[in-house]
Amino acid sequence: MSDLTLYHCPGTRSTGTLWLLEEMGAEYTLETINVRAGRSAEYLKINPSGKVPAIRHKGQTLGELSAISLYLCDVFPEAGLAPALDDPKRAQHYFWHVYRPGVMEPAMISKGQGWKAEPGMIGWGELDDVVKRVDETLTQSDYLLGDSFSASDICAGGAVSWMVAFGMIEPTPAIKAYLERLQSRKAYRRMLEIDAELAPKA
């Protein structure tokens, strides 16, 4: 039995953590949680928000996709999915992990729901601004942190993939090529296979 457990529901944000663990080659136990069926009292003990992903590692539990990604990168540094502490790219590693839940997702949801707010009262901008920033980054390099794939591409890149899949944005040539690179990865394909196997159960 592994000392690392992922609580996962197919087709949700937890696919990002599943993909990350597959990239890391980490040994883990997978627990399927049907969050669409409602919040169970048992799972609320693991993650009080009732959402996925969540992990249990060495007796500790942790929720939130970005927090889990940052944590696992530190637990498994040998996977090479995060810049070293003294690497100048480490700052951007933090940036993209915070940018996803703090800017990308609110921009996606606000556009989808038609929310309107005074720009000075919110911490995110328009979805067009998000696309512009991602596109400018990928026009200069193959991945968000440069020429090498990293956990930032799973975390923030995964959100870009959702935007395109749900027709929220029209991918630029740079973004389209980027998503093709991500989706050609062995661990990404393995994540899809696992989700397909679990889908009838969740």
C-alpha positions as CSV (number, residue, x, y, z in Angstrom):
1,M,0.0,0.0,0.0
2,S,1.4,3.4,-1.0
3,D,1.6,6.2,1.6
4,L,0.2,8.6,-1.1
5,T,-3.5,8.5,-1.9
6,L,-5.3,10.6,-4.6
7,Y,-9.0,11.2,-4.3
8,H,-10.2,11.6,-7.8
9,C,-13.3,12.0,-9.9
10,P,-13.0,11.5,-13.7
11,G,-13.5,14.6,-15.8
12,T,-12.8,17.1,-13.0
13,R,-9.9,19.2,-11.8
14,S,-8.4,16.1,-10.2
15,T,-7.4,14.9,-13.6
16,G,-4.5,17.4,-13.3
17,T,-3.2,15.7,-10.2
18,L,-3.6,12.3,-11.8
19,W,-1.6,13.4,-14.8
20,L,1.0,14.9,-12.5
21,L,1.5,11.7,-10.6
22,E,1.8,9.7,-13.8
23,E,4.4,12.1,-15.0
24,M,6.3,11.7,-11.8
25,G,6.1,8.0,-11.9
26,A,5.1,8.1,-8.3
27,E,3.6,5.1,-6.5
28,Y,0.1,6.1,-5.4
29,T,-3.3,4.6,-4.4
30,L,-6.3,5.9,-6.4
31,E,-9.6,6.4,-4.6
32,T,-12.6,7.3,-6.8
33,I,-14.9,9.9,-5.4
34,N,-18.3,10.7,-7.0
35,V,-18.5,14.3,-6.2
36,R,-21.4,14.7,-8.6
37,A,-23.5,12.6,-6.3
38,G,-23.2,15.0,-3.4
39,R,-20.9,15.5,-0.4
40,S,-20.4,12.4,1.7
41,A,-19.7,12.9,5.4
42,E,-16.8,10.5,5.0
43,Y,-15.1,12.5,2.2
44,L,-15.7,15.8,4.0
45,K,-13.3,14.5,6.7
46,I,-10.6,14.3,3.9
47,N,-11.5,17.6,2.2
48,P,-14.0,19.9,4.0
49,S,-14.8,21.6,0.8
50,G,-16.1,18.3,-0.6
51,K,-14.2,18.9,-3.9
52,V,-11.5,17.1,-5.7
53,P,-8.6,16.7,-5.9
54,A,-7.4,15.9,-2.5
55,I,-4.4,13.8,-1.4
56,R,-3.4,12.0,1.8
57,H,0.3,11.7,2.3
58,K,2.0,10.3,5.4
59,G,-1.0,11.0,7.5
60,Q,-1.6,14.5,6.2
61,T,-4.4,15.6,3.9
62,L,-4.3,18.4,1.3
63,G,-6.8,19.8,-1.1
64,E,-6.6,22.3,-4.1
65,L,-5.0,21.4,-7.4
66,S,-2.3,24.1,-7.3
67,A,-1.4,23.5,-3.7
68,I,-1.1,19.8,-4.3
69,S,1.0,20.3,-7.4
70,L,3.5,22.6,-5.6
71,Y,3.6,20.2,-2.7
72,L,4.2,17.1,-4.8
73,C,7.0,18.9,-6.8
74,D,8.8,19.4,-3.5
75,V,8.1,15.8,-2.3
76,F,9.4,14.3,-5.6
77,P,12.1,16.7,-6.8
78,E,13.8,13.9,-8.7
79,A,10.9,14.0,-11.2
80,G,12.3,17.3,-12.4
81,L,8.9,19.0,-12.9
82,A,9.8,22.2,-11.0
83,P,12.9,24.4,-11.2
84,A,15.3,24.3,-8.3
85,L,15.0,26.8,-5.6
86,D,18.0,28.8,-6.9
87,D,16.7,28.7,-10.5
88,P,15.4,32.0,-11.8
89,K,12.5,30.1,-13.4
90,R,11.3,29.2,-9.9
91,A,9.4,32.5,-9.7
92,Q,7.4,31.6,-12.8
93,H,6.7,28.2,-11.4
94,Y,4.9,29.8,-8.5
95,F,3.3,32.4,-10.8
96,W,1.5,29.9,-13.1
97,H,0.4,27.8,-10.2
98,V,-1.3,30.8,-8.6
99,Y,-2.5,32.2,-11.9
100,R,-4.7,29.2,-12.7
101,P,-7.1,29.4,-9.7
102,G,-6.6,33.2,-9.1
103,V,-7.0,34.5,-12.6
104,M,-7.6,31.9,-15.2
105,E,-10.6,30.1,-13.7
106,P,-12.4,33.2,-12.5
107,A,-12.0,34.7,-15.9
108,M,-13.4,31.6,-17.5
109,I,-16.3,31.3,-15.2
110,S,-17.1,35.0,-15.2
111,K,-17.3,35.0,-19.0
112,G,-19.3,31.8,-19.1
113,Q,-21.8,33.1,-16.5
114,G,-21.9,36.6,-17.8
115,W,-20.7,38.2,-14.6
116,K,-19.8,41.8,-14.6
117,A,-17.7,43.5,-12.0
118,E,-15.7,46.7,-11.6
119,P,-12.2,45.9,-12.7
120,G,-10.7,47.6,-9.6
121,M,-12.8,45.3,-7.3
122,I,-11.5,42.0,-8.6
123,G,-8.2,40.2,-8.8
124,W,-8.5,39.0,-12.3
125,G,-9.1,40.4,-15.8
126,E,-10.9,39.5,-19.0
127,L,-10.5,36.0,-20.5
128,D,-9.0,37.8,-23.6
129,D,-6.2,39.1,-21.4
130,V,-5.5,35.5,-20.1
131,V,-5.3,34.2,-23.7
132,K,-3.0,37.1,-24.7
133,R,-0.6,36.3,-21.8
134,V,-0.5,32.6,-22.5
135,D,-0.1,33.2,-26.2
136,E,2.8,35.7,-25.7
137,T,4.6,33.2,-23.5
138,L,4.2,30.3,-25.9
139,T,5.2,32.4,-28.8
140,Q,8.6,32.7,-27.1
141,S,9.0,29.2,-25.9
142,D,7.5,25.7,-26.3
143,Y,6.3,25.5,-22.6
144,L,5.3,28.0,-19.9
145,L,8.7,27.9,-18.2
146,G,10.8,27.7,-21.3
147,D,12.0,24.8,-23.4
148,S,11.2,22.1,-20.9
149,F,7.9,20.6,-19.8
150,S,7.0,21.2,-16.1
151,A,4.2,21.0,-13.6
152,S,3.1,24.5,-14.6
153,D,2.1,23.0,-18.0
154,I,-0.2,20.5,-16.2
155,C,-1.6,23.1,-13.8
156,A,-2.1,26.2,-16.0
157,G,-1.8,24.4,-19.4
158,G,-4.6,22.1,-18.3
159,A,-6.9,25.1,-17.8
160,V,-6.0,26.3,-21.3
161,S,-7.0,22.8,-22.6
162,W,-10.4,23.1,-20.9
163,M,-11.0,26.5,-22.4
164,V,-10.4,25.1,-25.9
165,A,-12.4,21.9,-25.3
166,F,-15.4,23.8,-24.1
167,G,-15.2,26.3,-26.9
168,M,-14.5,29.3,-24.7
169,I,-11.6,30.4,-26.7
170,E,-10.3,30.0,-30.2
171,P,-6.7,28.7,-29.9
172,T,-4.0,30.7,-31.5
173,P,-1.4,28.8,-33.6
174,A,1.0,28.9,-30.6
175,I,-1.6,27.6,-28.2
176,K,-2.8,24.9,-30.6
177,A,0.8,23.6,-31.1
178,Y,1.3,23.7,-27.4
179,L,-1.8,21.6,-26.6
180,E,-0.7,19.1,-29.2
181,R,2.6,18.8,-27.4
182,L,0.9,18.3,-24.1
183,Q,-1.6,15.8,-25.4
184,S,1.1,13.7,-27.1
185,R,2.7,12.9,-23.7
186,K,2.6,9.3,-22.5
187,A,1.5,10.3,-19.0
188,Y,-1.3,12.5,-20.5
189,R,-2.6,9.5,-22.5
190,R,-2.3,7.2,-19.5
191,M,-4.4,9.7,-17.5
192,L,-7.1,9.5,-20.2
193,E,-7.0,5.7,-20.1
194,I,-7.5,5.7,-16.4
195,D,-10.4,8.1,-16.6
196,A,-12.0,6.1,-19.3
197,E,-11.8,3.0,-17.1
198,L,-13.2,4.8,-14.1
199,A,-15.9,6.8,-15.8
200,P,-18.7,4.3,-15.4
201,K,-18.0,4.2,-11.7
202,A,-18.2,7.9,-11.0
